[in-house]
Amino acid sequence: MKLLRTIRLDPSDTFVFAKAAEPGEWAISGAFMFWNADPAALEGKARTAFRAGFLGVNSFGWSTLVQIVNASDEDRCGIIDRLADQLILHCGAPSCAEAVAAAEEEVAFASSLCIHAADTLVAVHRSFDHGEIREAFRTLRPRAGAKPLRAFSFLEVEGDEEPVEEIDLMDLGRGDRQ
């Protein structure tokens, strides 16, 4: 089975969303977060989340892109349990049973988006049309023969310390340079 994980290719999610999802957390569409909102009245970061955000299950933060990854039945069950907890905590689900049922439906929908190969990136565009939220999904795939897309590479370095860089935003705003 395949499911969605958040991916952050650059720091923009931390600027455009009120709360950004952490890279690598399980994700769902998250359109239900706007069921009681007037999309025409949304502004700023809330509007950006509505138009182009996937919801991270752990943080309940938003991500612009998700990656299709292989997942186990154990992963799926863990996502459903965590999402059910979040639905009770953040969305006022009336009972545990109803939260689990809603979580199962959301995870099944996320899984239905995973018809492409693992490592494919997915973006969403959400709109409000004739009283309904509409979602269009677009995929970004590596070229044939290309290596899988990787957002991060980790290198272990021994004995070298990275220099500390401090930026004083107030001085930058006044035009002072050091």
GROMACS elastic network, one bead per residue, 0.5 to 0.9 nm:
[ bonds ]
;  ai    aj funct       b0    kb
    1    69     6  0.85688   500
    1    70     6  0.59365   500
    1    71     6  0.55515   500
    1    72     6  0.64868   500
    1    73     6  0.76999   500
    1    76     6  0.88928   500
    1   111     6  0.76694   500
    1   114     6  0.86048   500
    2    68     6  0.64039   500
    2    69     6  0.53987   500
    2    71     6  0.52288   500
    2    72     6  0.80444   500
    2   110     6  0.89697   500
    2   111     6  0.61071   500
    2   112     6  0.87396   500
    2   113     6  0.89449   500
    2   114     6  0.58717   500
    2   115     6  0.81930   500
    2   117     6  0.88520   500
    2   118     6  0.74238   500
    3    26     6  0.76498   500
    3    27     6  0.79225   500
    3    28     6  0.86655   500
    3    67     6  0.82330   500
    3    68     6  0.57358   500
    3    69     6  0.56060   500
    3    70     6  0.63958   500
    3    71     6  0.61117   500
    3    76     6  0.81118   500
    3   107     6  0.80141   500
    3   108     6  0.89948   500
    3   110     6  0.63993   500
    3   111     6  0.50509   500
    3   112     6  0.84429   500
    3   113     6  0.80680   500
    3   114     6  0.62283   500
    4    25     6  0.84586   500
    4    26     6  0.58466   500
    4    27     6  0.52974   500
    4    28     6  0.68644   500
    4    66     6  0.58737   500
    4    67     6  0.55043   500
    4    69     6  0.60684   500
    4    70     6  0.85963   500
    4    71     6  0.88501   500
    4   110     6  0.66830   500
    4   111     6  0.73183   500
    4   113     6  0.83895   500
    4   114     6  0.73949   500
    4   122     6  0.86667   500
    5    23     6  0.77532   500
    5    24     6  0.53504   500
    5    25     6  0.53124   500
    5    27     6  0.52064   500
    5    28     6  0.83964   500
    5    56     6  0.79298   500
    5    65     6  0.86515   500
    5    66     6  0.52755   500
    5    67     6  0.52524   500
    5    68     6  0.65657   500
    5    69     6  0.68384   500
    6    21     6  0.70870   500
    6    22     6  0.71269   500
    6    23     6  0.52519   500
    6    25     6  0.54615   500
    6    26     6  0.63030   500
    6    27     6  0.59768   500
    6    54     6  0.78221   500
    6    55     6  0.84235   500
    6    56     6  0.67462   500
    6    62     6  0.85809   500
    6    63     6  0.60931   500
    6    64     6  0.81031   500
    6    65     6  0.62353   500
    6    67     6  0.62277   500
    7    21     6  0.87491   500
    7    22     6  0.79807   500
    7    24     6  0.57881   500
    7    25     6  0.81235   500
    7    63     6  0.71975   500
    7    64     6  0.80686   500
    7    65     6  0.58399   500
    7    66     6  0.53263   500
    7    67     6  0.63256   500
    7   121     6  0.84903   500
    7   151     6  0.71358   500
    8    11     6  0.68771   500
    8    12     6  0.82520   500
    8    13     6  0.73791   500
    8    21     6  0.88227   500
    8    22     6  0.80410   500
    8    23     6  0.55953   500
    8    24     6  0.82861   500
    8    63     6  0.73786   500
    8    64     6  0.78437   500
    8    65     6  0.70197   500
    8    66     6  0.82879   500
    8   151     6  0.68644   500
    9    12     6  0.84597   500
    9    65     6  0.84316   500
    9   150     6  0.87237   500
    9   151     6  0.55032   500
    9   152     6  0.82003   500
   10    13     6  0.75877   500
   10   151     6  0.86243   500
   11    14     6  0.57258   500
   11    15     6  0.72913   500
   12    15     6  0.52562   500
   12    16     6  0.62147   500
   12    17     6  0.85814   500
   12    64     6  0.88179   500
   13    16     6  0.52433   500
   13    17     6  0.58436   500
   13    18     6  0.89239   500
   13    19     6  0.83092   500
   13    20     6  0.56449   500
   13    21     6  0.79651   500
   13    62     6  0.74473   500
   13    63     6  0.62081   500
   13    64     6  0.66347   500
   14    17     6  0.60674   500
   14    18     6  0.76379   500
   14    19     6  0.69594   500
   14    20     6  0.52361   500
   14    21     6  0.83650   500
   14    62     6  0.89942   500
   14    63     6  0.89441   500
   15    18     6  0.75738   500
   15    19     6  0.87256   500
   15    20     6  0.81296   500
   15    45     6  0.85085   500
   16    19     6  0.86059   500
   16    20     6  0.81682   500
   16    44     6  0.80750   500
   16    45     6  0.56652   500
   16    46     6  0.89399   500
   16    48     6  0.67634   500
   16    49     6  0.81192   500
   17    20     6  0.56309   500
   17    21     6  0.89774   500
   17    44     6  0.84858   500
   17    46     6  0.70117   500
   17    47     6  0.89364   500
   17    48     6  0.67091   500
   17    49     6  0.62203   500
   17    53     6  0.84433   500
   17    61     6  0.79280   500
   17    62     6  0.64675   500
   17    63     6  0.81126   500
   18    44     6  0.89892   500
   18    45     6  0.56385   500
   18    46     6  0.71033   500
   18    49     6  0.83558   500
   18    61     6  0.79340   500
   18    62     6  0.82195   500
   19    45     6  0.88736   500
   19    59     6  0.83333   500
   19    60     6  0.78333   500
   19    62     6  0.62749   500
   20    23     6  0.89419   500
   20    55     6  0.89640   500
   20    56     6  0.83784   500
   20    59     6  0.80809   500
   20    60     6  0.82617   500
   20    63     6  0.60950   500
   21    24     6  0.86171   500
   21    25     6  0.73694   500
   21    27     6  0.88441   500
   21    54     6  0.86186   500
   21    55     6  0.71707   500
   21    56     6  0.52694   500
   21    57     6  0.84084   500
   21    58     6  0.80933   500
   21    59     6  0.58544   500
   21    60     6  0.67327   500
   21    63     6  0.54764   500
   22    25     6  0.61073   500
   22    56     6  0.73980   500
   22    58     6  0.83946   500
   22    59     6  0.69977   500
   22    61     6  0.74842   500
   22    62     6  0.84207   500
   22    63     6  0.80523   500
   23    56     6  0.88941   500
   23    63     6  0.82441   500
   24    27     6  0.87742   500
   24    56     6  0.89471   500
   24    66     6  0.87175   500
   24    67     6  0.87652   500
   25    56     6  0.60294   500
   25    57     6  0.68190   500
   25    58     6  0.66146   500
   25    59     6  0.81481   500
   26    55     6  0.85398   500
   26    56     6  0.58478   500
   26    57     6  0.56233   500
   26    58     6  0.72755   500
   26    66     6  0.88117   500
   26    79     6  0.70626   500
   27    30     6  0.82614   500
   27    54     6  0.64135   500
   27    55     6  0.54709   500
   27    57     6  0.54439   500
   27    58     6  0.84629   500
   27    62     6  0.89068   500
   27    63     6  0.84898   500
   27    66     6  0.72289   500
   27    79     6  0.87584   500
   27   107     6  0.84977   500
   27   110     6  0.76697   500
   28    31     6  0.87055   500
   28    54     6  0.59574   500
   28    55     6  0.54092   500
   28    56     6  0.66262   500
   28    57     6  0.70164   500
   28    66     6  0.89718   500
   28   106     6  0.65290   500
   28   107     6  0.64854   500
   28   109     6  0.78569   500
   28   110     6  0.53552   500
   28   111     6  0.87182   500
   29    32     6  0.81768   500
   29    53     6  0.75262   500
   29    55     6  0.59089   500
   29    56     6  0.87751   500
   29   106     6  0.75098   500
   29   107     6  0.88539   500
   29   109     6  0.79592   500
   29   110     6  0.64900   500
   29   124     6  0.81574   500
   29   135     6  0.89402   500
   30    33     6  0.57557   500
   30    34     6  0.81327   500
   30    50     6  0.88193   500
   30    53     6  0.76004   500
   30    54     6  0.57988   500
   30    56     6  0.82759   500
   30    62     6  0.87212   500
   30   106     6  0.80289   500
   31    34     6  0.58281   500
   31    35     6  0.72484   500
   31    50     6  0.73361   500
   31    53     6  0.85752   500
   31    54     6  0.81395   500
   31    55     6  0.83467   500
   31   126     6  0.81118   500
   31   133     6  0.76019   500
   31   134     6  0.89078   500
   31   135     6  0.82747   500
   32    35     6  0.51540   500
   32    36     6  0.84678   500
   33    36     6  0.77381   500
   33    37     6  0.82777   500
   33    50     6  0.85348   500
   33    55     6  0.88340   500
   33    91     6  0.80827   500
   34    37     6  0.50387   500
   34    38     6  0.78449   500
   34    39     6  0.75978   500
   34    50     6  0.71221   500
   34   133     6  0.85223   500
   35    38     6  0.84263   500
   35   133     6  0.82472   500
   37    40     6  0.86997   500
   37    41     6  0.79964   500
   37    42     6  0.77858   500
   38    41     6  0.53743   500
   38    42     6  0.66640   500
   39    42     6  0.52056   500
   39    43     6  0.86557   500
   39    47     6  0.73338   500
   39    50     6  0.75301   500
   39   127     6  0.81292   500
   39   128     6  0.66149   500
   39   133     6  0.87314   500
   40    43     6  0.82711   500
   40    47     6  0.86365   500
   40   128     6  0.80310   500
   41    47     6  0.84213   500
   42    45     6  0.84403   500
   42    46     6  0.59453   500
   42    48     6  0.86863   500
   42    50     6  0.81687   500
   43    46     6  0.58273   500
   43    48     6  0.78592   500
   44    47     6  0.53569   500
   44    48     6  0.64113   500
   44    49     6  0.88736   500
   45    49     6  0.62140   500
   45    50     6  0.85965   500
   46    49     6  0.51042   500
   46    50     6  0.62226   500
   46    51     6  0.86699   500
   47    50     6  0.50117   500
   47    51     6  0.61010   500
   47    52     6  0.85410   500
   48    51     6  0.51185   500
   48    52     6  0.58932   500
   48    53     6  0.70283   500
   49    52     6  0.55087   500
   49    54     6  0.77277   500
   49    55     6  0.87382   500
   49    62     6  0.65233   500
   49    63     6  0.82371   500
   49    64     6  0.83227   500
   50    53     6  0.61534   500
   50    54     6  0.89398   500
   50   125     6  0.84467   500
   50   126     6  0.63566   500
   50   127     6  0.78839   500
   51   124     6  0.76066   500
   51   125     6  0.54553   500
   51   127     6  0.63422   500
   51   135     6  0.88411   500
   52    62     6  0.88251   500
   52    63     6  0.81169   500
   52    64     6  0.59364   500
   52    65     6  0.85923   500
   52   123     6  0.72249   500
   52   124     6  0.53105   500
   52   125     6  0.50777   500
   52   126     6  0.62057   500
   53    61     6  0.88942   500
   53    62     6  0.53442   500
   53    63     6  0.53266   500
   53    64     6  0.50682   500
   53    65     6  0.76660   500
   53   123     6  0.80953   500
   53   124     6  0.67566   500
   53   125     6  0.80322   500
   53   126     6  0.83671   500
   54    61     6  0.82608   500
   54    62     6  0.54308   500
   54    63     6  0.51373   500
   54    64     6  0.62827   500
   54    65     6  0.71143   500
   54    66     6  0.72783   500
   54   123     6  0.81589   500
   54   124     6  0.74015   500
   55    58     6  0.89738   500
   55    59     6  0.83554   500
   55    60     6  0.58765   500
   55    61     6  0.57773   500
   55    63     6  0.64867   500
   56    59     6  0.57247   500
   56    60     6  0.50448   500
   56    61     6  0.53413   500
   56    62     6  0.59577   500
   56    63     6  0.70323   500
   57    60     6  0.54577   500
   57    61     6  0.78145   500
   57    79     6  0.71322   500
   57    82     6  0.69547   500
   57    83     6  0.57940   500
   57    86     6  0.76815   500
   58    61     6  0.80031   500
   58    79     6  0.85905   500
   58    82     6  0.69716   500
   58    83     6  0.75821   500
   58    86     6  0.79540   500
   59    62     6  0.84136   500
   60    86     6  0.77127   500
   60    90     6  0.87247   500
   63    66     6  0.70645   500
   64   122     6  0.87040   500
   64   123     6  0.64445   500
   64   124     6  0.76529   500
   65   121     6  0.65093   500
   65   122     6  0.57443   500
   65   123     6  0.51450   500
   65   124     6  0.78489   500
   66   120     6  0.84446   500
   66   121     6  0.56472   500
   66   122     6  0.53232   500
   66   123     6  0.67952   500
   67   118     6  0.75494   500
   67   119     6  0.56860   500
   67   120     6  0.56694   500
   67   122     6  0.61441   500
   68   113     6  0.85495   500
   68   114     6  0.59947   500
   68   115     6  0.87858   500
   68   116     6  0.75785   500
   68   117     6  0.71637   500
   68   119     6  0.53125   500
   68   120     6  0.54548   500
   68   121     6  0.63830   500
   68   122     6  0.75006   500
   69   114     6  0.82593   500
   69   117     6  0.82465   500
   69   119     6  0.60687   500
   69   120     6  0.81372   500
   70   118     6  0.64457   500
   70   119     6  0.89224   500
   71    74     6  0.80553   500
   71    75     6  0.59357   500
   71    76     6  0.70723   500
   72    75     6  0.50488   500
   72    76     6  0.64029   500
   72    77     6  0.87470   500
   73    77     6  0.62103   500
   73    78     6  0.85779   500
   74    77     6  0.51734   500
   74    78     6  0.61609   500
   74    79     6  0.86382   500
   75    78     6  0.50877   500
   75    79     6  0.61737   500
   75    80     6  0.86697   500
   76    79     6  0.51554   500
   76    80     6  0.62642   500
   76    81     6  0.87066   500
   76   104     6  0.89485   500
   76   107     6  0.75957   500
   77    80     6  0.51253   500
   77    81     6  0.62075   500
   77    82     6  0.86398   500
   77   104     6  0.87591   500
   78    81     6  0.51489   500
   78    82     6  0.61225   500
   78    83     6  0.84637   500
   79    82     6  0.51679   500
   79    83     6  0.59166   500
   79    84     6  0.83852   500
   79   103     6  0.81823   500
   79   104     6  0.88737   500
   79   107     6  0.76251   500
   80    83     6  0.51461   500
   80    84     6  0.59868   500
   80    85     6  0.85946   500
   80   100     6  0.66034   500
   80   101     6  0.87906   500
   80   102     6  0.88568   500
   80   103     6  0.52680   500
   80   104     6  0.58316   500
   80   106     6  0.85385   500
   80   107     6  0.68616   500
   81    84     6  0.51704   500
   81    85     6  0.63385   500
   81    86     6  0.87645   500
   81    99     6  0.89751   500
   81   100     6  0.68863   500
   81   103     6  0.76914   500
   81   104     6  0.89305   500
   82    85     6  0.51232   500
   82    86     6  0.62896   500
   82    87     6  0.87027   500
   82   103     6  0.86159   500
   83    87     6  0.60832   500
   83    88     6  0.86390   500
   83    99     6  0.79709   500
   83   100     6  0.78057   500
   83   102     6  0.87812   500
   83   103     6  0.56885   500
   83   104     6  0.87500   500
   83   106     6  0.88909   500
   83   107     6  0.88584   500
   84    87     6  0.50481   500
   84    88     6  0.63541   500
   84    89     6  0.86521   500
   84    93     6  0.83911   500
   84    96     6  0.70949   500
   84    97     6  0.86421   500
   84    98     6  0.83888   500
   84   101     6  0.81328   500
   84   102     6  0.74339   500
   84   103     6  0.54706   500
   84   104     6  0.85095   500
   85    88     6  0.52533   500
   85    89     6  0.61700   500
   85    90     6  0.85408   500
   85    96     6  0.79640   500
   85    99     6  0.74457   500
   85   100     6  0.83332   500
   86    90     6  0.56614   500
   86    91     6  0.73308   500
   86    99     6  0.86439   500
   87    90     6  0.54591   500
   87    92     6  0.63946   500
   87    93     6  0.56355   500
   87    99     6  0.60006   500
   87   100     6  0.86726   500
   87   102     6  0.83993   500
   87   103     6  0.78896   500
   88    91     6  0.57604   500
   88    94     6  0.72856   500
   88    95     6  0.74319   500
   88    96     6  0.72425   500
   88    99     6  0.65175   500
   89    92     6  0.62156   500
   89    93     6  0.77691   500
   90    93     6  0.82539   500
   92    95     6  0.86036   500
   93    96     6  0.73446   500
   93    98     6  0.67876   500
   93    99     6  0.56410   500
   94    97     6  0.85859   500
   94    98     6  0.67740   500
   94    99     6  0.74902   500
   95    98     6  0.52914   500
   95    99     6  0.61909   500
   95   100     6  0.86551   500
   96    99     6  0.50140   500
   96   100     6  0.61174   500
   96   101     6  0.85899   500
   97   100     6  0.51734   500
   97   101     6  0.62252   500
   97   102     6  0.86867   500
   98   101     6  0.50374   500
   98   102     6  0.61491   500
   98   103     6  0.84935   500
   99   102     6  0.51466   500
   99   103     6  0.60330   500
   99   104     6  0.85495   500
  100   104     6  0.60472   500
  100   105     6  0.85901   500
  101   104     6  0.51443   500
  101   105     6  0.63343   500
  101   106     6  0.87866   500
  102   105     6  0.51133   500
  102   106     6  0.62683   500
  102   107     6  0.86914   500
  103   106     6  0.50862   500
  103   107     6  0.61148   500
  103   108     6  0.84620   500
  104   107     6  0.52180   500
  104   108     6  0.60388   500
  104   109     6  0.85921   500
  105   108     6  0.50994   500
  105   109     6  0.62190   500
  105   110     6  0.86890   500
  106   109     6  0.51201   500
  106   110     6  0.62371   500
  106   111     6  0.86293   500
  107   111     6  0.60941   500
  107   112     6  0.85697   500
  108   111     6  0.50206   500
  108   112     6  0.62044   500
  108   113     6  0.89177   500
  109   113     6  0.67005   500
  110   113     6  0.53582   500
  110   114     6  0.70858   500
  111   114     6  0.52947   500
  111   115     6  0.80497   500
  112   115     6  0.66163   500
  113   116     6  0.79792   500
  113   122     6  0.85925   500
  113   137     6  0.82479   500
  114   117     6  0.75936   500
  114   118     6  0.80772   500
  114   120     6  0.86771   500
  114   122     6  0.89533   500
  116   119     6  0.86452   500
  116   120     6  0.65824   500
  116   139     6  0.84008   500
  116   141     6  0.86349   500
  117   120     6  0.59236   500
  117   141     6  0.83440   500
  118   121     6  0.86672   500
  118   148     6  0.85441   500
  119   141     6  0.76288   500
  119   142     6  0.81354   500
  119   148     6  0.60216   500
  119   149     6  0.61560   500
  119   150     6  0.82144   500
  120   139     6  0.66276   500
  120   140     6  0.59274   500
  120   142     6  0.71212   500
  120   148     6  0.83115   500
  120   149     6  0.77193   500
  121   138     6  0.83664   500
  121   139     6  0.55655   500
  121   141     6  0.64229   500
  121   142     6  0.89125   500
  121   149     6  0.83958   500
  122   137     6  0.66597   500
  122   138     6  0.56701   500
  122   140     6  0.62736   500
  122   141     6  0.87944   500
  123   136     6  0.84363   500
  123   137     6  0.56850   500
  123   138     6  0.52758   500
  123   139     6  0.63595   500
  123   140     6  0.80638   500
  124   135     6  0.65976   500
  124   136     6  0.57198   500
  124   138     6  0.63617   500
  124   139     6  0.89337   500
  125   134     6  0.82572   500
  125   135     6  0.57440   500
  125   136     6  0.52213   500
  125   137     6  0.64163   500
  125   138     6  0.81758   500
  126   133     6  0.68191   500
  126   134     6  0.55968   500
  126   136     6  0.64189   500
  126   137     6  0.87152   500
  127   132     6  0.82545   500
  127   133     6  0.57413   500
  127   134     6  0.52322   500
  127   135     6  0.65424   500
  127   136     6  0.85293   500
  128   131     6  0.64610   500
  128   132     6  0.55284   500
  128   134     6  0.60090   500
  128   135     6  0.88660   500
  129   132     6  0.53357   500
  129   133     6  0.63629   500
  129   134     6  0.67810   500
  130   133     6  0.84622   500
  141   144     6  0.87871   500
  141   148     6  0.88435   500
  141   149     6  0.83347   500
  142   145     6  0.80563   500
  142   146     6  0.59032   500
  142   147     6  0.72675   500
  142   148     6  0.65425   500
  142   149     6  0.67116   500
  143   146     6  0.52948   500
  143   147     6  0.83626   500
  144   147     6  0.86583   500
  146   149     6  0.84702   500
  147   150     6  0.85662   500
  150   153     6  0.73106   500
  157   160     6  0.65186   500
  157   161     6  0.87280   500
  158   161     6  0.84275   500
  161   164     6  0.89291   500
  167   170     6  0.89090   500
  167   171     6  0.85233   500
  167   172     6  0.81532   500
  168   171     6  0.54829   500
  168   172     6  0.64294   500
  168   173     6  0.88146   500
  169   173     6  0.60988   500
  169   174     6  0.87283   500
  170   173     6  0.50964   500
  170   174     6  0.64551   500
  170   175     6  0.87259   500
  170   176     6  0.86866   500
  171   174     6  0.51673   500
  171   175     6  0.61906   500
  171   176     6  0.50529   500
  171   177     6  0.70619   500
  171   178     6  0.88376   500
  172   175     6  0.50314   500
  172   176     6  0.57394   500
  172   177     6  0.67967   500
  173   176     6  0.76059   500
  174   177     6  0.89225   500
